[in-house]
Amino acid sequence: MGQRYGQLSLEERISIARFRDEGRSLRQIAASLDRAPSTISRELRRNSGRQIGYRAGHAQERAWARRWRGSKLARQPPLGQAVIDRLAMGWSPQQIAGRLALEHGSTVVSYETIYRFIYAQIRRTKDYGWRLLLPRGKAKRRPRRSSRGRLAMMPGGIPIARRPAHILQRKQAGHWEADLLHPAKSGPAILVAQERQTRFTFMAKVPGKRASPIVDVLADWFAALPAQIRRSVTQDNGTEFRLLHHLAPLGIKTYFCDAHSPWQKGGVENMNGRIRRFIPRGTDPASITEDDVRLLAAILNSTPRKILGYRTPQELFSKKLLHFKCESTGSGRAGRRPSLLALSGGRQHRLCRWPAGAGGAPSGPRRKGRRPLPAP
């Protein structure tokens, strides 16, 4: 008699009921169904009614009612809470799944399971606040649309077509991408610079699109780094970057993307999308302080990335600094250069305030119109 571990079918339960009525023993029933006697014993013990005894239909309903059909995150509350906490910190489902696998040495939960769990909560509770836990705050995934266009290169700019091929392959550290992110249509903006290989990001608040303050901030950042980590910078073809040739004394070459081709600096554009989760369009720039920007940079740099094997940009960038024997940022323009790691010192910051009644789980930075996190 072979061993089988599948669930009993309705036909098998009908046979058990008939054999039982005929007075057969447990071993005789088990032999007739090619099942273990313990399987038959357990079936009769668990699915018999006190008044009616063992009936196939009743047994099928009781067995089906006991089967758990919920999500793995619902079956394992500690894991579910850990996932929700990381979602509230701005991590994507893919980052959470990858980081847990890295920490435990094997897959703990897949990112599809996390997505399905969130969608299931939306359908079950009709509370669309759950969607705010997802990276883009959408209840459904939609295909991305792309637009293409070309305008003339800004006079004096070095086109990206002349950039060496090894920079595109990200095999060498020290090549950066820069962009300007606008919380609102006018007013102060956020300057973002990302190292292409490690994805480490610098962020600073600047007065606007004036070229002089922008090149000054970039010069402060890059002057603090060893020469091997400040080789080139690529940016879009905008007037705010027209003075970047002033970085040449630091040994930095500057390349300009084609007009209307943000995909040519895809790394910093991806980072802009991550920043938008915390600073959505329409945010009042006056409500964002320098401390907010530095703390946000620390959060993003300490978030694991799939492209990095679920390690963090901060971890890899620190290794690069140690590799080039640079244990300090050196001296530069006093008061202008932020810390490399931009740490908040463990202080609870208004950008990451926890809502009352959230059970101690961090909600992440507030979005415009964001509702409190739903309970799992």
C-alpha angles and dihedrals in degrees: 000000000000124000118248126183102184124117117273113259127226090253091055091049090051089053092048091052092049094046090046091053088050089058098246119158124246092256092050091051091047092050092049092052096037090239134129116266089235089059092056092044092051092046093054093045097049103036105037119108122229093229104030101031117213116350123167098227094046091046091050092052093048092049092048092048091056095051112101112230098172130106122285088242090057092048091051108044096183091054091044092051091048090053093047091049091055093045088054089053090059099260116144121234089251092053092048094049093046095046093049090050090050092050096045099036094238141050112293100173133349123237090238089059089054092049092048091049092054093046090048091054090051092052094043099046101025085225109136090190086090090071089067088072090066120086097252098026095239126139092212132037114239131189115261120248122218130204128197133197142147133217130172118286115256109263112267095016122134105230120233089238087075093053112113115259095236090068090060090052092056092223095131129057123229102057115119140190122211134195141162119237118201118205089192136014092265140015131045120001138195120250112214126192122178129188107231100220102042098025089227109161136209118200132185138164113245130187094248140285097331108132099216099063090044095055090045092056092047090049090053092051097046095042088063093058131079115258092253090064098047106057105128145348128211122200140161124276096265131133091238087073098044093110098052090108084079086077090070094096087064090057093254121142118207126214128187125215121229113270115274091010106113090155088075087073095036096154096064091039089057089050090051088057090053091049090052089064087067100029107034123191113283095035113146105249090212089065091061116082131192089254089055091054094047092048091048090051089052091050093050094044091052094049115102117243127210092218088058095051089263092299119129126254088236092057094051095042091051089053089052091052091050091046090057090045094244108143096167137034092241126221124312141143105335118242096008105078119078124217114278092238094034091212120186094215093241094291118147104243130202089238088066101033115158115231121237114262095022092121094244093299113135112243097201124230116333120257123208106278092001115162124218116276115271118239115255 
